[in-house]
Amino acid sequence: MSSTIEITKTCGWCGSTFIARKCTTRYCCKRCAEHSYKDATRKQHVEREQAKASMPQMSDDKRLFITPAQCARLLGVCRASIYNYLAAHSIPCFQFKGKTLISRNSLDSLFDGSHLYQLRPAKEKQTITEFYTTKEVLEKFGISNSWLFKAAKGNNFPKLTQRGKTLWSKSHIDRFFAKSTPKEEITEWYTAAEIQERYGMTLSAIYNLVSKERIPKMKVGCEARYSKWHFDKAKGVAIDEPDTYTMQEAMAKYGMTRDQLYHYIKTYGISKVKVGRIIKISKQELDNMFAPPKI
């Protein structure tokens, strides 16, 4: 049952006069109550920040132990440089779990006495003696002329012009194309048109599947090609392949964690292959390793 009491009060926020039904009512409307609450919260935050700023803070040069970030400010270098010095054991430190501390005494002792400055020899610029012509690059790697110049601009390939021919650094070109060449021995490839004809997929669907399953691809001229074996596997087509375990199958069979299984694979050099996002492990090699010993 609503109150019948009428009390004339002044709003605590806007100052207007209003009729209140309760003695505890302070504001004439919800909007004024919200504004008052936000103003009080803002003032409390300002007071906390002012109190924090007024607290005396110890400067870095007066601390007995400092962090790498404080050491960087003290020496006027970046934090990455300090971590490089620590890794090279130039500055002594102690590593706790989640925190690294440097003693000011040990840091100051580094500068005691005289130290001779050692001039660091400048790196000699290696002379490039082997080159490709533009025609040789196009024929060897099957790319277009415009694609070569675009890649050269983006990767800063050294080049020179001699008797009207553009010569490209052989080592830089080989190093660049070695990264983009699939590491696996793939002999059969699909073009996008062949995939569309066989599976009835759109180009966007092909690109999405290639990206999702990480199917190896290569570019021949202006045409992209995709690994036939990996693509068929991603589509669920039955393929003749050697007997393998997935990680989950091997873990379940031998009762091991993923880290333990990775340890044995790395230590004993067990063959494995990555198909999309799935790692396949040689079944025969893994079974032989865990087979009971025989005399």
Secondary structure, DSSP 8 states (H G I E B T S, - for coil): ------EEEE-TTT--EEEESSTT---SSHHHHHHHHHHHHHHHHHHHHHHHHHS----GGG-SEE-HHHHHHHHTS-HHHHHHHHHTTSS--EEETTEEEEEHHHHHHTTSS-----------------EEEHHHHHHHHT--HHHHHHHHHHHT--EEEETTEEEEEHHHHHHHHHHHS-SS----EEEHHHHHHHH---HHHHHHHHHHHT--EEEETTEEEEEHHHHHHHTT-------EEEHHHHHHHHT--HHHHHHHHHHTT--EEEETTEEEEEHHHHHHHHS----
